[in-house]
Amino acid sequence: MIINKPTIILVRPQLPENIGMVARVMNNFSLKDLIIINPKKDWHNDKSINSAKKASTIIKKAKVYNDLKQALNKFTYVIATTNRKRFLNKKSTDSFKTLNQIFKNHRKVAIIFGPENSGLTNEDLRLSDLLFSINTNSNSNSLNLSHAVGIMSYKFFEFSHSNVKKLKEDKTDYITKGQLSKYFDYLFENLTSKNFFAPKEKTESMKNNIYNIYLKSPLTKKELQTLWGITKKLTK
């Protein structure tokens, strides 16, 4: 079985040359799909194209969204890279073996990277299934955006080319993020109408907790149908 290649997602990147260098390193390791969330205006310029070198096609074909949630609609598993402790009760790892297992078991995987100056926010991270950190020297743990993408891309390339035995296709029918988002929208709307989110200033942290509960393990379509049935019955 050919292992599906992950999509690289850059969230609010600051520098066009970094976008170009990301495309270049993706091309080095046979990754082609790039999504960019809310980039700065006129990012597609000489700086991004020239720094991409032979990977300008990746730049031209990159999909641009204003919203991360919308961009994740069709993905079944999302890995968020971060080197900061955000105090989220979410699964985290620094093991590439764990990532390899995810690549085998899921048909559509996204790896998201935050802006150079601040990284991913809690609102970004809560949409992910797993937080991943790249081990570095403790005295210098900040990686350039393209370097971080390069390490992740190389590890996938190494894994995909080291499999001598053919892998059996995983038949588990996991839901996409878009399907889960529709459920969350319905759930949050009804919770709001019942004044669940109180006090109001804690709304976002409460939503983070709800996301974490549902994302502790991937949901199948049958499981989501059950949740829809339970929730609709209770709201009636």
C-alpha positions, 0 to 999 in steps of 0.5 A: 500500500502507498502511504498517503502523504501528509499535507503541510499547513502554515498558519499565519506565516510572517515572511514570504521567503519562509513560505518559499523555503518551506516549499523547497524543503517539501519538494526535497522530500516528495511532499506536494500539498501546501495550505496557507492560513491567513498569510500577509498580503502579497505573500506570493512575490519574488521573495517566496518564488525565488527562495522556493528554487525548483519548488515554485509549482508547490507555491503556485498550487498552494491553497489559501484559507482565511480560517484554519477550521475551514481548511481542516474540513476534509482531514481525519487526523491533525498534528500540531507542532509546538515547543511551548507548553500551552497547558492544554489537556491534550495528547502530546509526543516527541516520538516519530514512531508514533507519527509513523503509526498515524501515517499508516492508520489515517488516510488524510493527515495534516501537520500544522505549523504556527507563525514564526513570532508566536507559534500556534494559539490555544484556539489553533491547537484545540483543533488538533488530535496530537501535539508534537514537539521536536527535541532540541538543545534546551538552550536553543529550542526555537526552530526556523519555520522551514527547518521544522517543516524540513525535519518533519518532512524528512522523517516522513520520507525516511519512514515511507521509504523504509517499509519493505513489507506492504502494509495492509490498508486500515479499513477504519472509517474515521470522520473528517474534521468538517463532520466533527465541526458540524457536530460541535457547532450544533452542540455549542449553539445548544449549550449557549442557549442553555447558559452552559458557558458561565461565566462568559469569560471562561467560554473559550477555556470551556470549549477547549475542554470539550474539544479535548474530550472528543479528540482523545481518540479518533471517532468513527462515523458510527460513533459520531452518529451515536453522539448526534442521536444522543445530543438531539434527543437531549435537546428535544 
